């Protein structure tokens, strides 16, 4: 199966992507020629990771009849000093709130996501093939 | 330098992330327990990649005095059949429109982004470390 997105340059450093019938604007901050019209694209990778593993975990916990009152995830990435600047280490922290939540089931749900289901985690750990091409039209 | 995002569970499969003072909602589609309130998280990785390399390319071209009238990027990912399902191959296509655009400069700008500046491309190619932990509060 293939996924495809389109991302259009707006002006200066701002881009607008069409993805699953939604629009996401990305932009640089003022120090880097942008106007902060949207988040930085690199940080979006962390959002992508949080959403992917978060959906796994909440779906697995539902099957286990574990229902947290609140659930949020923080994702922290350490950027390399040199170019290309990327996250050389990423820490995902899952925060649950609720009465009598079973820690063993929560741990199991996270492990299943990290080891078996979360495609973004797997891709970030293992790497993938990125190819490129271009077209020019008058 | 560190980047940090927070991503909060809303309901069912919907999550809301706070990133660079912007809010991004992600959701599953109806077939997977969601309501399509936002894009799928995995597809956001492709958006992140497009924005990261797009900003490089447009900034480099500006320094080279190459100004396209229009510029958009398509990113296509091939998903693995088995879990964890991730993009085993990603193709980034840069589309330029404009009068007398110098193909050699455009190629150079893309190459500089892919080889030297685009952190998302580098991270996806090389892989990174992903660790996890969790907290439970009553």
Interface residues (C-beta under 8 A of the other chain):
Chain A: X1 X2 X3 X4 X5 X6 X7 X8 X9 X13 X15 X17 X19 X20 X21 X22 X24 X26 X28 X29 X33 X34 X36 X38 X39 X40 X41 X42 X43 X44 X45 X46 X47 X48 X49 X50 X51 X52 X53 X54 X55 X58 X59 X68 X70 X71 X72 X73 X74 X75 X76 X77 X78 X79 X80 X83 X84 X85 X86 X87 X88 X89 X90 X91 X92 X93 X94 X95 X96 X97 X98 X99 X101 X103 X106 X107 X110 X114 X116 X117 X118 X119 X120 X121 X122 X123 X124 X125 X126 X127 X128 X129 X130 X131 X132 X133 X134 X135 X136 X137 X138
Chain B: X1 X2 X3 X4 X5 X6 X7 X8 X9 X13 X15 X17 X19 X20 X21 X22 X24 X26 X28 X29 X33 X34 X36 X38 X39 X40 X41 X42 X43 X44 X45 X46 X47 X48 X49 X50 X51 X52 X53 X54 X55 X58 X59 X68 X70 X71 X72 X73 X74 X75 X76 X77 X78 X79 X80 X83 X84 X85 X86 X87 X88 X89 X90 X91 X92 X93 X94 X95 X96 X97 X98 X99 X101 X103 X106 X107 X110 X114 X116 X117 X118 X119 X120 X121 X122 X123 X124 X125 X126 X127 X128 X129 X130 X131 X132 X133 X134 X135 X136 X137 X138
